[in-house]
């Protein structure tokens, strides 16, 4: 074998090794950078896991076939989230932003679905910090939400107890629909106390998420609020 043949064999071998490494490492590299990008969408120190389904050249093109996200113990805006699970298809990312780990690395999602889970104690804390309900006590059970706390009306603090259910208020918000309202120990018609309820709604707002999403349904069970969400270009 002459020198030219040996060089050709060496180049072919090197190219084959590069291709094999690209195929093997591309999903790992994409997952690693996406974990950083998704984590930067939230406050605090969320636990993020990512599974990527994409060809090796997706590192350059930014076109992913599929993407599964699982985020735990995150804060979106001011809302603590117990868990966020998303299954996305036909996803585009910006390679430059992805390399930097920017929170805006995901630029388009063709379609997807998922679930947002909120823990009872986190919603209770959110009521006190973001909604101004002092000495808030919250209970979630069998589709019913019960809130008790001090609500300010003008210059007066009123002890309020509300029982009701959660309803989808808009594509990104959940409202409290009150069925029983007691103010300072006196039960009053829900219509009269609507001004008190309006100060709490929307009770939940999905802000600061890694991708736009719309709420399809809300369920209260087992001390948790579960939001079923859809993701896509119309979200």
C-alpha positions in Angstrom: 0.0 0.0 0.0 1.5 3.3 -1.1 1.5 6.5 0.9 -1.6 7.9 -1.0 -3.6 4.8 -0.2 -2.6 4.9 3.4 -3.6 8.5 3.6 -7.0 7.7 2.0 -7.6 4.9 4.5 -6.6 7.2 7.4 -8.9 9.9 6.3 -11.8 7.5 5.8 -11.2 6.0 9.2 -11.1 9.5 10.8 -14.3 10.5 9.1 -16.0 7.3 10.2 -14.9 7.9 13.8 -16.3 11.5 13.6 -19.6 10.4 12.3 -19.9 7.6 14.9 -19.1 10.1 17.7 -21.6 12.6 16.3 -24.3 10.0 16.2 -23.5 8.8 19.7 -23.0 12.2 21.4 -25.5 14.4 19.7 -28.5 13.5 21.9 -26.3 13.8 25.0 -25.0 17.2 24.1 -28.5 18.4 23.1 -29.9 17.1 26.4 -27.1 18.7 28.4 -27.6 22.2 26.9 -31.4 21.9 27.0 -31.2 21.1 30.7 -29.3 24.3 31.3 -31.7 26.4 29.1 -34.9 25.0 30.7 -33.5 25.5 34.3 -32.8 29.1 33.5 -36.5 29.6 32.7 -37.3 29.2 36.4 -36.3 30.7 39.6 -34.6 28.7 42.3 -32.7 25.5 41.6 -35.1 23.2 39.8 -34.4 19.5 39.1 -34.5 19.1 35.3 -34.3 16.0 33.2 -34.4 16.0 29.4 -34.8 13.3 26.8 -34.1 14.2 23.1 -35.1 12.4 20.0 -33.1 14.0 17.1 -30.6 13.2 14.3 -26.9 14.1 14.8 -27.2 17.2 12.5 -29.8 18.7 14.8 -26.9 20.3 16.7 -26.5 22.5 13.6 -30.1 22.7 12.2 -31.9 22.9 15.6 -34.7 20.6 14.4 -35.7 18.0 17.0 -38.1 15.1 16.3 -39.2 14.9 20.0 -38.4 16.3 23.4 -39.5 15.1 26.9 -39.1 17.5 29.8 -39.5 16.7 33.5 -39.0 19.6 36.0 -39.4 19.3 39.7 -39.4 21.9 42.5 -39.4 25.0 40.3 -40.7 28.5 40.6 -42.4 30.0 37.5 -42.9 33.7 38.0 -44.0 33.6 41.7 -45.8 30.3 41.5 -44.1 27.2 43.1 -44.5 24.1 40.9 -44.1 20.6 42.3 -43.7 19.0 38.9 -43.9 19.9 35.2 -44.0 17.1 32.7 -44.1 17.8 28.9 -44.0 15.6 25.8 -43.2 17.7 22.8 -43.0 16.8 19.1 -41.6 18.7 16.1 -39.5 21.1 18.1 -37.1 23.8 16.9 -34.3 25.3 18.9 -31.9 28.1 18.1 -28.4 26.5 18.0 -26.7 29.7 19.1 -29.0 30.2 22.1 -28.8 26.5 22.9 -25.0 26.6 23.0 -25.2 29.5 25.5 -27.9 27.8 27.5 -30.3 30.7 27.0 -33.8 30.3 28.5 -35.3 31.2 25.1 -33.5 28.4 23.2 -36.7 26.6 22.3 -38.2 28.7 19.5 -41.2 26.6 18.3 -43.2 23.5 19.2 -45.3 21.8 16.7 -47.5 20.0 19.2 -47.3 18.5 22.7 -49.1 17.8 25.9 -48.3 17.6 29.6 -49.2 18.2 33.2 -48.4 20.8 35.8 -48.7 19.7 39.4 -49.0 22.1 42.3 -48.7 20.9 45.9 -51.2 22.1 48.6 -48.6 23.7 50.8 -47.1 25.6 47.8 -50.5 27.0 46.8 -51.1 28.1 50.4 -47.7 29.9 50.5 -48.5 31.5 47.1 -51.8 32.8 48.5 -50.0 34.5 51.3 -47.1 35.9 49.3 -48.7 36.8 46.0 -52.4 37.3 46.8 -52.1 39.0 50.2 -54.2 36.4 52.1 -52.8 36.6 55.6 -52.9 33.6 57.9 -53.9 31.5 54.9 -55.1 28.0 55.4 -55.9 25.9 52.3 -57.2 22.4 51.8 -57.6 20.4 48.6 -59.8 17.4 48.7 -62.0 15.5 46.2 -62.4 18.3 43.7 -63.1 20.9 46.4 -60.8 23.8 47.5 -61.2 25.4 50.8 -59.5 28.7 51.7 -59.5 30.5 55.0 -57.6 33.6 55.8 -57.6 37.4 56.4 -58.5 39.4 53.3 -58.2 43.2 53.2 -61.2 45.2 52.0 -60.3 48.9 52.0 -58.8 49.6 55.5 -60.5 46.5 57.1 -59.2 43.0 57.5 -62.0 40.4 57.2 -61.7 36.7 58.2 -63.0 34.9 55.1 -63.7 31.2 54.5 -64.4 30.1 50.9 -65.3 26.7 49.5 -65.5 26.1 45.8 -63.9 24.6 42.8 -61.2 25.5 40.4 -62.1 26.4 36.8 -60.1 27.3 33.7 -60.4 31.1 33.4 -58.3 31.6 30.3 -55.7 29.6 28.3 -53.1 30.4 31.0 -55.1 31.0 34.2 -57.2 29.2 36.7 -60.0 30.9 38.7 -61.6 30.1 42.0 -65.4 29.6 41.6 -66.8 30.1 45.1 -69.8 28.1 46.2 -69.9 29.0 49.9 -68.6 32.2 51.3 -68.4 33.1 55.0 -67.2 36.5 56.2 -66.3 37.0 59.9 -68.5 33.9 60.7 -71.5 35.1 58.7 -72.5 33.2 55.6 -73.3 35.6 52.8 -74.5 35.2 49.2 -71.7 34.6 46.8 -72.8 37.5 44.6 -72.4 40.0 47.4 -69.0 38.8 48.2 -67.8 38.8 44.6 -65.5 41.7 45.2 -63.6 39.6 47.7 -63.3 36.8 45.3 -62.2 39.0 42.4 -59.2 40.1 44.4 -57.9 36.5 44.4 -58.6 35.6 40.7 -56.9 34.5 38.7 -55.8 32.1 41.5 -53.2 30.4 39.4 -51.4 31.9 36.4 -48.8 30.0 34.2 -46.0 32.5 33.7 -42.4 32.1 32.9 -42.7 28.7 31.4 -40.0 27.3 29.0 -42.7 27.1 26.2 -46.1 28.7 25.7 -48.9 26.4 26.8 -52.7 26.5 27.3 -54.6 24.9 30.1 -57.1 22.3 29.0 -58.5 21.2 32.4 -57.9 21.4 36.1 -58.4 18.7 38.7 -58.1 18.7 42.5 -57.1 15.4 44.1 -54.9 14.0 46.7 -53.8 17.3 48.1 -52.6 18.5 44.7 -53.8 20.7 41.8 -53.2 19.1 38.4 -53.4 21.1 35.2 -53.6 19.3 31.9 -51.9 21.4 29.3 -51.5 21.5 25.5 -48.5 22.9 23.7 -48.3 24.0 20.0 -48.1 26.9 17.7 -51.6 28.1 18.7 -50.8 28.0 22.4 
